[in-house]
Amino acid sequence: MSSFEKPRSPPPVPYHTEQYNMKEIPVHSPSPYPVYPSDPAFRESSSYTKFMDPYNSDDDVEKIIPREQRKRSCIDKMCCGCCTCCPKWMRWCTCIIFIIIVILAIIIGVLAALFKVPTVTFSGLEQSPNITYAHNVLNMTFSLGITVDNPNFESITFEKIVADAYYPSPYSVKVGGGEVDNIHIVSNGITNITFPFSVAVNSTDQAQQGVLMDLVTKCGLDGSTKKNIDFNYYVHPTVRILGIAITPTISKSMSIACPLQGDDLTSILGSSI
């Protein structure tokens, strides 16, 4: 036993209550079992009580008291998943930008779904072609009439329209083309365009000599029946949507009367054959 511990007194001798009747038991009689006094130095702290009995803590009292919940706006409810780690004003800005992008995407999608390809037709030559021959090259310049029927409710402005002309099979040789800039197509209407078109045939080029001989035949200079000259052309219109240049390809064909006279081909054939 340590020197600083207080010696405990021996337990009291228990009373034998069986020697008394129930009515004769002393009221203030000591307990028949040994009773040890509690150590006055040990006291349960509040933290110990909360740890051992958390259901009696002060936090439960706060939970019992009803609190008025703050009303959240529609944007707060909608933006709760957008950038939750950012400040509230940044979440608002992010969600507003996202909503604007979604609206623009829906509008573009609807316009793309309702868009119909305009009908492009060749209306013929607007004036007599200009024909020149220099350095073994036959040059023919045309002014073609083009009609565009736009059935859409929005107008179209083409930044430029480029056309490449090919002499048809079996030759399939590029012989010319043309280009125009800043063409405005009206909505729900017909727009007439004058398209400059040039054809160049080199009599010294083996790939184009067959084209030249076919022109002689179709123009009736070899005694054949005079026929129209056919061309296949590919149109590349360029339009900008939201700053992005879009250039589709449209394939067409046209047929024109031979603009060459006998003297024009005689000078060419005399130098090449």
PyMOL commands that set and color helices and strands:
alter all, ss='L'
color gray80, all
select helices_A, chain A and resi 17-19+22-24+46-52+54-56+58-64+74-78+88-114+206-218+262-272
alter helices_A, ss='H'
color red, helices_A
select strands_A, chain A and resi 119-125+130-134+137-150+156-167+173-185+189-202+228-241+244-246+250-257
alter strands_A, ss='S'
color yellow, strands_A
deselect
rebuild
show_as cartoon
